[in-house]
Amino acid sequence: MSKEFYGKMIAFTAPSGAGKTTIVKHLLGKYDELGFSISATTREKRKKEKEGKDYYFMSVDEFKSLRRKRKFVEWEEVYDDQFYGTLKSEVERVWSTGKHVVFDIDVKGATSIKKRYGERCLAIFIKPPSLNVLIQRLTDRKTEDEKSLQKRIRRVKRELKFETKFDKVLVNDLLEVALEEAELFVEDFIK
């Protein structure tokens, strides 16, 4: 496919632990016409994560330099000196393969992309069945110490208030049902 392909975008967002990464991975495995946008971050790499597959890991200075050069479609400082963002080159990389871009990003990043690209972007908010279920999921992960977990829970409570800003809201209570609903949203949007 030529470089002139400018496809659609589907931005999935959710508070931590709501299941967005599981849903995104499922959709990428099912639909060949979707390509994943790898985010850049300054946070530490987790054990099973791979550079250039899960994230582009970089220093705070590298991130800030790219930001000054306007290399990001969107970016956010999620916690002090912990940045996340979508590189313009990443969107272009996916489009150059003739695919529609799929994002797995935070709430503010998704709203920024929706605002910038309008109708070319479907923004989907994945919601847990309840705050208590979400807190239990985060606790069961055992990926953070207590202080970090409490910081994440405070953020989750703020992010849940954003659901009305999205095109679709998907409640992830039963995963099989959530996956089917996500498939319907995607199929309807990219047809």
Steps between C-alpha positions, in 0.01 A plus 500: 500500500627848424593762757192701402276276715357697790279263688277533797595492867353314793605624842438267793529648843417391852615536855779256591365150552183540291628262232582723205827328413330157497226633270746679269719187466193294413392743228850523352509121479161482330518783245789520253399853401591635846850610604617581852643841587786448744510775760813669631556515876754605758388247759711198590464192284317210670642146489302363204493820293705537185646818349330585171217251561330614820645852520786716384683551830695823529649737750314810619751715311445308173123529540515873572728556201253324267215698656680831434549390138122433476551132418194386699137476392416507871687470828437521872694507823305229683705520819800720591761449224304202366396591147299309240439606142425403142767584246384639164744258337317210663164596346672542163672160541166322548331687215795422270408131538145571380343441841274694733672617821402353837604682816516361854542829686401700805181705526652839423698361206186349351304825537788691336508263201121513466507880506781515243362243253124530557285255305806307377545378859270273700566552871395211725498518880529163672336503838521246783173364644574692822776692675537217754558244223760727344684550829504123551642447150777754565580341837507148351756605236766538773708723271528795738580584860223637725590868448501462121175302511325773702620765253362291212163454679466878548569547129245231406229680696569819299513316166162331553340845482607537133276231349249749356771650277526188281312367198436161659510360853570130539446338842752222555317274744503171308803499271336290225211747476734800505709348218191442285379854559844642414498297176162649405623855568811444286320326213238772483764775501747365242253365245 
